[in-house]
């Protein structure tokens, strides 16, 4: 079964925002850090940041600090990634992934990815 | 920030043969924080190796990892058709996380 279920593809105008969701089970939600990774078309993986849902603590990669907001809703076991002021360069697949609450752990479970296309 | 450089960009091999993929770090890093991921077209990455040399759940023993300091290696022996994919190394330190740019493993 799908353990990290992401929302569907989005097409957005430049300058707008997008909010991508990642829904999981209560067991995973309460024992994990949910992290976000971006992959531009034909490119590699970029870590964006993460959140420990049980305490709400967030951590952002320097490149994405201020440009994205990561949040979580404990009532629905869902994590969110909001990307603001979208540009064409933000066209990418956005993945959520699970890692340990303890820092310094690999990403052992991934969502299926959400394609975000930014186009006028 | 730790930078990871993977080489070669593309490696070609044949089913039944082996392949060696390299990942170099810009400074010495702990082997406890190095992973390898496999990504097939249209799919999310999949954890293959963590802590430099530990296989993830369900990964066959033809996959092995090694390394220390600034040089890390993923070795795949007896290649199966499903092994041809892009592989990324990752450093998942306690304060920063980075990926290499990837190595494509092609069928010769």
Interface residues (C-beta under 8 A of the other chain):
Chain A: X35 X37 X44 X45 X46 X47 X61 X62 X95 X97 X99 X103 X104 X105 X106 X107 X108 X110 X111 X112 X113
Chain B: X1 X32 X33 X35 X37 X44 X45 X46 X47 X50 X51 X56 X57 X88 X90 X92 X93 X94 X95 X96 X97 X98 X99 X100 X101 X102
